[in-house]
Amino acid sequence: AVRRPAVREVRGRGLVHGVEMCDPASGGAAPDLAAKVSLRAFELGAIVFPVGPAGNVLELTPPLTLSVGDADRALEILDHALDDVDRGVVTDDKIASFHGW
């Protein structure tokens, strides 16, 4: 498994999971980071919602008809989105209208 400094915790039950995003430097909640990953995942073909009181948890709620191939593809997209956000592909300006969506 790849460890990512911005992922504090992954938790869930059944098909519903959350990926808690944090600022690697401070350890605090990172809602902007969650919004960037969510937007980039959407652009790549997956719907991942930023939720929670601080807006820093990525909610993964697939359909009940999820196949193993669909799950693999969704994780590839999420991984790609995290990489792109790390590389600065998604700017603060780009999430201005998306943040809180």
C-alpha positions as a LaTeX table, in Angstrom:
\begin{tabular}{lrrr}
\hline
Residue & $x$ (\AA) & $y$ (\AA) & $z$ (\AA) \\
\hline
Ala1 & 0.00 & 0.00 & 0.00 \\
Val2 & 1.17 & 3.49 & $-0.82$ \\
Arg3 & 1.37 & 5.79 & 2.17 \\
Arg4 & 0.33 & 9.38 & 1.61 \\
Pro5 & 1.15 & 12.07 & 4.18 \\
Ala6 & $-2.13$ & 13.90 & 3.43 \\
Val7 & $-4.28$ & 10.84 & 4.24 \\
Arg8 & $-4.84$ & 10.70 & 7.98 \\
Glu9 & $-7.25$ & 7.76 & 8.05 \\
Val10 & $-9.43$ & 5.54 & 5.90 \\
Arg11 & $-12.53$ & 4.20 & 7.60 \\
Gly12 & $-15.87$ & 2.74 & 6.70 \\
Arg13 & $-18.31$ & $-0.09$ & 6.76 \\
Gly14 & $-19.64$ & $-2.15$ & 3.88 \\
Leu15 & $-19.46$ & $-0.13$ & 0.69 \\
Val16 & $-19.37$ & 3.31 & 2.37 \\
His17 & $-15.89$ & 4.59 & 3.21 \\
Gly18 & $-14.26$ & 7.88 & 4.08 \\
Val19 & $-10.74$ & 9.09 & 3.41 \\
Glu20 & $-9.79$ & 11.78 & 5.93 \\
Met21 & $-7.47$ & 14.38 & 4.43 \\
Cys22 & $-5.08$ & 16.44 & 6.56 \\
Asp23 & $-2.40$ & 19.04 & 6.04 \\
Pro24 & 0.88 & 17.07 & 6.09 \\
Ala25 & 2.73 & 19.95 & 7.75 \\
Ser26 & 0.30 & 20.80 & 10.55 \\
Gly27 & $-1.80$ & 17.64 & 10.79 \\
Gly28 & $-4.95$ & 19.81 & 10.75 \\
Ala29 & $-8.02$ & 19.28 & 8.61 \\
Ala30 & $-7.48$ & 20.00 & 4.90 \\
Pro31 & $-10.83$ & 20.88 & 3.28 \\
Asp32 & $-9.14$ & 22.60 & 0.32 \\
Leu33 & $-7.12$ & 19.47 & $-0.35$ \\
Ala34 & $-10.26$ & 17.32 & $-0.16$ \\
Ala35 & $-12.03$ & 19.69 & $-2.57$ \\
Lys36 & $-9.11$ & 19.51 & $-5.02$ \\
Val37 & $-9.02$ & 15.71 & $-4.94$ \\
Ser38 & $-12.80$ & 15.56 & $-5.31$ \\
Leu39 & $-12.79$ & 17.89 & $-8.32$ \\
Arg40 & $-9.91$ & 16.08 & $-10.02$ \\
Ala41 & $-11.54$ & 12.68 & $-9.43$ \\
Phe42 & $-14.73$ & 14.05 & $-10.98$ \\
Glu43 & $-12.78$ & 15.26 & $-14.02$ \\
Leu44 & $-11.28$ & 11.77 & $-14.34$ \\
Gly45 & $-14.63$ & 9.99 & $-14.07$ \\
Ala46 & $-15.36$ & 9.24 & $-10.40$ \\
Ile47 & $-17.68$ & 10.98 & $-7.97$ \\
Val48 & $-16.10$ & 11.53 & $-4.57$ \\
Phe49 & $-17.77$ & 13.97 & $-2.18$ \\
Pro50 & $-15.94$ & 16.15 & 0.37 \\
Val51 & $-17.99$ & 15.80 & 3.57 \\
Gly52 & $-17.77$ & 16.08 & 7.34 \\
Pro53 & $-17.87$ & 19.02 & 9.74 \\
Ala54 & $-14.57$ & 20.35 & 8.37 \\
Gly55 & $-15.21$ & 19.21 & 4.78 \\
Asn56 & $-11.99$ & 17.22 & 4.78 \\
Val57 & $-13.32$ & 13.66 & 4.37 \\
Leu58 & $-13.69$ & 12.14 & 0.93 \\
Glu59 & $-16.87$ & 10.07 & 0.91 \\
Leu60 & $-16.74$ & 6.97 & $-1.25$ \\
Thr61 & $-20.27$ & 5.64 & $-1.83$ \\
Pro62 & $-20.39$ & 3.33 & $-4.84$ \\
Pro63 & $-23.56$ & 1.85 & $-6.32$ \\
Leu64 & $-24.78$ & $-1.53$ & $-5.09$ \\
Thr65 & $-24.04$ & $-2.93$ & $-8.56$ \\
Leu66 & $-20.31$ & $-2.26$ & $-8.12$ \\
Ser67 & $-18.10$ & $-4.85$ & $-9.82$ \\
Val68 & $-14.52$ & $-5.68$ & $-8.88$ \\
Gly69 & $-13.41$ & $-3.98$ & $-12.10$ \\
Asp70 & $-15.39$ & $-0.85$ & $-11.21$ \\
Ala71 & $-13.82$ & $-0.76$ & $-7.74$ \\
Asp72 & $-10.34$ & $-1.18$ & $-9.18$ \\
Arg73 & $-10.96$ & 1.63 & $-11.69$ \\
Ala74 & $-12.33$ & 3.94 & $-8.98$ \\
Leu75 & $-9.23$ & 3.39 & $-6.84$ \\
Glu76 & $-7.00$ & 4.05 & $-9.86$ \\
Ile77 & $-8.85$ & 7.32 & $-10.44$ \\
Leu78 & $-8.56$ & 8.31 & $-6.77$ \\
Asp79 & $-4.85$ & 7.51 & $-6.81$ \\
His80 & $-4.39$ & 9.53 & $-10.01$ \\
Ala81 & $-6.35$ & 12.44 & $-8.52$ \\
Leu82 & $-4.17$ & 12.41 & $-5.38$ \\
Asp83 & $-1.02$ & 12.39 & $-7.54$ \\
Asp84 & $-2.32$ & 15.27 & $-9.67$ \\
Val85 & $-3.18$ & 17.34 & $-6.59$ \\
Asp86 & 0.31 & 16.65 & $-5.18$ \\
Arg87 & 1.77 & 17.93 & $-8.47$ \\
Gly88 & $-0.32$ & 21.11 & $-8.37$ \\
Val89 & $-2.58$ & 20.26 & $-11.31$ \\
Val90 & $-5.62$ & 21.60 & $-9.42$ \\
Thr91 & $-5.18$ & 25.22 & $-8.33$ \\
Asp92 & $-7.01$ & 27.15 & $-5.63$ \\
Asp93 & $-8.71$ & 29.19 & $-8.36$ \\
Lys94 & $-10.02$ & 26.00 & $-9.95$ \\
Ile95 & $-11.85$ & 24.92 & $-6.78$ \\
Ala96 & $-13.28$ & 28.36 & $-5.95$ \\
Ser97 & $-16.67$ & 27.55 & $-7.51$ \\
Phe98 & $-16.49$ & 23.87 & $-6.56$ \\
His99 & $-15.60$ & 24.20 & $-2.87$ \\
Gly100 & $-18.52$ & 23.29 & $-0.64$ \\
Trp101 & $-20.39$ & 21.68 & $-3.52$ \\
\hline
\end{tabular}
